């Protein structure tokens, strides 16, 4: 038996073991959901990625700057910023060249 054949056999064995474990776990989960439903709760078992898993893979953050000039500075920067960047200012005013450099922003 060649190495390739051994690897294929191991892959098949792994797939069978994994399927058996999935079937057993799914049966336990279905029993638990049925018990919760009998108690008057309304649950259902669904398959798919979790919403938190999508965020963990590097998707868009909840908030991001619009591709528009900052309403306080009245100009765009690279990377973009908006009025939220001015939260630390007591009197809201456009950033100076020094403040832009300090924040890693360039006027566009």
C-alpha positions in Angstrom: 0.0 0.0 0.0 1.5 3.3 -1.1 1.7 6.4 1.1 -1.0 8.1 -1.0 -3.4 5.2 -0.5 -2.7 5.2 3.3 -3.4 8.9 3.4 -6.7 8.4 1.5 -7.7 5.6 3.9 -6.9 7.9 6.9 -9.0 10.7 5.3 -11.9 8.3 4.9 -11.6 7.1 8.4 -11.4 10.6 9.8 -14.5 11.6 7.8 -16.5 8.6 9.2 -15.4 9.4 12.7 -16.3 13.1 12.3 -19.7 12.3 10.8 -20.4 9.9 13.7 -19.5 12.6 16.3 -21.6 15.2 14.5 -24.6 12.8 14.4 -24.3 12.1 18.1 -23.9 15.8 19.0 -26.7 16.8 16.8 -29.0 14.2 18.4 -28.1 15.6 21.9 -28.8 19.1 20.7 -32.1 18.2 19.2 -33.2 16.5 22.4 -32.2 19.6 24.4 -34.1 21.9 22.0 -37.2 19.7 22.2 -37.0 19.8 26.0 -36.8 23.6 26.0 -39.7 23.8 23.6 -41.7 21.5 25.9 -41.0 23.9 28.8 -42.6 26.7 26.8 -39.5 28.3 25.3 -39.3 28.7 21.5 -35.9 27.6 20.2 -34.8 26.1 16.9 -31.6 24.6 15.8 -30.0 26.1 12.7 -26.7 25.4 10.9 -24.5 28.2 9.6 -21.7 30.6 10.7 -22.2 32.6 13.8 -22.5 36.3 13.4 -19.5 36.8 15.7 -17.4 34.4 13.5 -18.0 36.7 10.6 -16.6 39.7 12.5 -13.6 37.7 13.7 -12.6 37.1 10.1 -11.9 40.8 9.5 -15.1 42.1 8.2 -16.1 45.8 8.4 -16.2 47.3 11.8 -19.6 48.6 13.0 -18.7 52.2 12.4 -16.5 53.7 9.8 -16.0 57.1 8.2 -18.0 58.0 5.2 -16.1 59.0 2.0 -17.0 62.7 2.6 -15.3 65.7 4.1 -15.3 66.0 7.8 -18.2 68.3 8.9 -15.9 70.2 11.2 -12.7 70.4 9.1 -14.5 70.7 5.8 -11.9 68.6 4.0 -11.1 65.0 3.5 -8.0 63.2 4.9 -6.2 60.0 4.1 -7.2 57.8 6.0 -10.7 59.3 6.3 -11.9 60.8 9.5 -15.2 62.4 10.5 -16.6 64.5 13.4 -16.1 61.7 15.9 -12.3 62.3 15.6 -12.9 65.7 17.3 -14.4 64.2 20.4 -11.4 65.2 22.5 -11.7 68.9 21.6 -13.6 71.2 23.9 -14.3 73.7 21.2 -14.7 71.8 17.9 -12.4 73.2 15.3 -10.5 72.0 12.2 -7.3 70.0 12.9 -4.0 71.9 12.4 -1.2 70.5 10.3 0.6 69.4 13.4 -2.5 67.6 14.8 -3.1 65.9 11.5 0.5 64.6 11.5 0.2 63.5 15.1 -2.9 61.5 14.2 -1.3 60.0 11.1 -3.7 61.9 8.7 -2.9 63.7 5.5 -5.1 66.4 4.0 -6.4 65.3 0.6 
